[in-house]
Amino acid sequence: MTDEKFEFLETDIDDEEIASFNQRFRNDPRASEVLSSLRQRGMDDREIVIVLRLIARIPQEWETEKEPDGKAAKRRAALASKLRKLATEVENDPDLSGLCFGINTISYGTPKDDRKGLISLADCIKEGEREIEPYSPQKLEAAIPASKMLDDKTERTIALKKFAIKEIFALIEKPEKRAPNKEAAALVSILLNEEVSANDVTQARKLERRRYFRE
């Protein structure tokens, strides 16, 4: 029977990755110690749920991170183009052009001169396009060398284990407290279903610090 102290971790949700990780965490013999340590580090149940959800998503994030630069640039350029077209259509639409959002309100048909504190749907879309502007067709060549653009087999080389260590450590680290190497090792082990030690975490962090210093 599962210990009641883990009941706040959902295992019957629709997201299979999160449900599976939560179940593995609950069943792992290190879970009680990790949970106790996270609470001592100042996390409440809500924060722990959020952290574990983010951890469950790490393999999916890693797949995106290792996408070749050329392929990522082309994908984002295509998205930027779609967003620009959509923003223009929304601005010219008689219904959607007046749709605006505020902190606690949604406004319809508000004249442009009366939109203080509001942002229109079209402007929201434009903001999204600006976020990926460096990857737009006009700047694509400058952002990514042509030789790399053509080489879709070139992948970022960080291994999943090192990526998971870095991400999990950042999620649970509290600068004023001791480094959570042991807790990070346990969570990486549960996530990847392979044994990871606190020393593995220490070594991965040393490599990261040395790489950063050289840059």
C-alpha positions as CSV (number, residue, x, y, z in Angstrom):
1,M,0.0,0.0,0.0
2,T,1.4,3.4,-1.0
3,D,2.4,5.7,1.9
4,E,-0.2,8.4,2.5
5,K,2.5,11.1,2.4
6,F,2.7,10.7,-1.4
7,E,-1.0,11.0,-2.0
8,F,-0.6,14.6,-3.2
9,L,1.4,13.3,-6.2
10,E,-1.1,12.5,-9.0
11,T,-0.7,9.2,-10.8
12,D,-4.1,9.1,-12.6
13,I,-3.7,12.2,-14.8
14,D,-3.9,12.1,-18.5
15,D,-0.3,13.1,-19.1
16,E,1.5,9.7,-19.2
17,E,5.0,11.1,-18.7
18,I,4.1,12.9,-15.5
19,A,1.9,10.1,-14.1
20,S,4.6,7.5,-14.8
21,F,7.3,9.5,-13.2
22,N,5.1,10.3,-10.1
23,Q,4.4,6.5,-9.8
24,R,8.1,5.6,-10.0
25,F,9.0,8.3,-7.5
26,R,6.3,7.1,-5.0
27,N,7.6,3.5,-5.3
28,D,11.3,4.3,-5.0
29,P,12.9,3.6,-1.6
30,R,14.7,7.0,-1.7
31,A,11.5,9.0,-2.1
32,S,10.8,9.6,1.5
33,E,14.3,11.0,2.1
34,V,14.1,13.2,-1.0
35,L,10.7,14.5,-0.1
36,S,11.8,15.3,3.4
37,S,14.9,17.1,2.1
38,L,12.9,19.2,-0.4
39,R,10.6,20.3,2.4
40,Q,13.5,21.2,4.6
41,R,14.9,23.3,1.8
42,G,11.7,25.3,1.9
43,M,9.4,23.7,-0.7
44,D,5.8,23.1,0.0
45,D,3.7,20.4,-1.6
46,R,2.6,22.6,-4.4
47,E,6.2,23.5,-5.3
48,I,7.2,19.9,-5.1
49,V,4.4,18.9,-7.5
50,I,5.5,21.6,-10.0
51,V,9.2,20.5,-9.7
52,L,8.3,16.8,-10.3
53,R,6.2,17.8,-13.3
54,L,9.1,19.7,-14.8
55,I,11.5,16.8,-14.1
56,A,9.2,14.4,-15.9
57,R,9.4,16.6,-19.0
58,I,13.2,16.7,-19.1
59,P,13.7,13.9,-21.7
60,Q,11.2,15.6,-24.0
61,E,13.1,18.9,-23.5
62,W,16.4,17.1,-24.2
63,E,15.0,15.9,-27.6
64,T,14.2,19.5,-28.5
65,E,17.6,20.8,-27.3
66,K,19.6,18.3,-29.4
67,E,17.7,19.3,-32.5
68,P,20.2,20.4,-35.2
69,D,20.7,24.2,-35.4
70,G,19.8,24.4,-39.1
71,K,16.7,22.4,-38.6
72,A,15.6,24.5,-35.6
73,A,16.2,27.7,-37.5
74,K,14.1,26.5,-40.4
75,R,11.3,25.4,-38.1
76,R,11.2,28.7,-36.3
77,A,11.5,30.7,-39.5
78,A,8.4,28.9,-40.8
79,L,6.6,29.6,-37.6
80,A,7.6,33.3,-37.6
81,S,6.2,33.6,-41.1
82,K,2.8,32.1,-40.1
83,L,2.6,34.4,-37.1
84,R,3.2,37.5,-39.2
85,K,0.5,36.4,-41.6
86,L,-1.9,35.6,-38.7
87,A,-1.3,38.9,-37.0
88,T,-2.2,40.8,-40.2
89,E,-5.4,38.8,-40.6
90,V,-6.4,39.4,-37.0
91,E,-5.8,43.1,-37.3
92,N,-8.0,43.3,-40.4
93,D,-10.7,41.1,-39.0
94,P,-13.9,43.0,-38.0
95,D,-14.5,40.8,-35.0
96,L,-11.0,39.9,-33.7
97,S,-9.3,43.2,-34.3
98,G,-11.1,44.7,-31.2
99,L,-10.3,41.8,-28.9
100,C,-8.0,43.0,-26.1
101,F,-6.7,41.6,-22.8
102,G,-5.8,43.3,-19.5
103,I,-4.6,41.9,-16.2
104,N,-8.1,41.0,-15.0
105,T,-10.2,41.7,-18.0
106,I,-11.1,40.9,-21.6
107,S,-12.4,43.7,-23.8
108,Y,-14.3,43.6,-27.1
109,G,-14.4,46.4,-29.6
110,T,-12.3,48.8,-27.7
111,P,-11.1,51.7,-29.9
112,K,-7.3,52.0,-30.2
113,D,-7.3,55.3,-28.4
114,D,-9.0,53.8,-25.4
115,R,-6.7,50.7,-24.9
116,K,-4.6,52.0,-22.1
117,G,-3.4,49.0,-20.1
118,L,-4.8,46.6,-22.7
119,I,-3.0,44.6,-25.4
120,S,-4.8,43.4,-28.5
121,L,-4.8,39.8,-29.7
122,A,-2.9,41.0,-32.8
123,D,-0.2,42.5,-30.6
124,C,0.1,39.3,-28.6
125,I,0.7,37.4,-31.8
126,K,3.3,40.0,-32.9
127,E,5.1,39.7,-29.6
128,G,5.4,35.9,-30.2
129,E,6.8,36.6,-33.6
130,R,9.4,39.0,-32.2
131,E,10.5,36.3,-29.7
132,I,11.7,34.2,-32.7
133,E,12.7,37.1,-34.9
134,P,16.4,36.1,-35.1
135,Y,15.3,33.0,-36.9
136,S,13.1,34.8,-39.4
137,P,14.0,34.3,-43.1
138,Q,15.5,37.8,-43.3
139,K,18.0,37.0,-40.5
140,L,18.4,33.3,-41.0
141,E,21.6,33.4,-43.0
142,A,23.2,35.7,-40.5
143,A,22.1,33.7,-37.5
144,I,23.3,30.3,-38.8
145,P,26.2,29.7,-41.1
146,A,25.1,28.2,-44.5
147,S,27.3,25.2,-44.0
148,K,25.6,24.3,-40.7
149,M,22.2,25.0,-42.1
150,L,22.8,22.2,-44.6
151,D,24.1,19.8,-42.1
152,D,21.0,18.5,-40.3
153,K,22.9,15.5,-38.9
154,T,25.0,17.8,-36.6
155,E,23.4,17.5,-33.2
156,R,24.2,19.2,-29.9
157,T,26.2,16.6,-28.1
158,I,25.2,17.0,-24.4
159,A,24.2,13.5,-23.1
160,L,20.7,13.0,-21.6
161,K,22.2,12.2,-18.2
162,K,24.3,15.4,-18.0
163,F,21.4,17.4,-19.2
164,A,19.1,15.9,-16.6
165,I,21.6,16.5,-13.8
166,K,22.0,20.1,-14.8
167,E,18.2,20.8,-15.1
168,I,17.3,18.9,-11.9
169,F,20.0,20.5,-9.8
170,A,18.9,24.0,-11.0
171,L,15.2,23.2,-10.0
172,I,16.0,22.2,-6.4
173,E,19.1,24.3,-5.6
174,K,18.8,26.9,-2.9
175,P,21.9,29.2,-3.0
176,E,21.9,29.6,0.8
177,K,21.8,25.9,1.5
178,R,24.2,23.0,0.8
179,A,24.4,21.7,-2.7
180,P,21.6,19.1,-3.3
181,N,23.9,16.6,-5.0
182,K,22.4,13.5,-3.2
183,E,18.8,14.6,-3.9
184,A,19.6,15.4,-7.6
185,A,21.2,12.0,-8.0
186,A,18.2,10.2,-6.7
187,L,15.8,12.2,-8.9
188,V,18.0,11.6,-12.0
189,S,18.1,7.9,-11.2
190,I,14.3,7.7,-10.9
191,L,13.8,9.7,-14.1
192,L,16.3,7.8,-16.3
193,N,16.0,4.4,-14.6
194,E,19.7,4.1,-14.2
195,E,21.9,4.5,-11.2
196,V,23.4,8.0,-10.7
197,S,25.5,8.9,-7.7
198,A,26.1,12.1,-5.9
199,N,29.6,12.1,-7.2
200,D,28.2,11.9,-10.8
201,V,26.3,15.1,-10.0
202,T,29.5,16.7,-8.6
203,Q,31.5,15.8,-11.7
204,A,28.9,17.0,-14.1
205,R,28.7,20.3,-12.3
206,K,32.5,20.7,-12.3
207,L,32.5,20.2,-16.1
208,E,29.8,22.7,-16.5
209,R,31.6,25.3,-14.4
210,R,34.9,24.8,-16.3
211,R,33.1,25.1,-19.7
212,Y,31.5,28.3,-18.6
213,F,34.8,29.8,-17.3
214,R,36.5,29.1,-20.6
215,E,33.8,30.9,-22.5
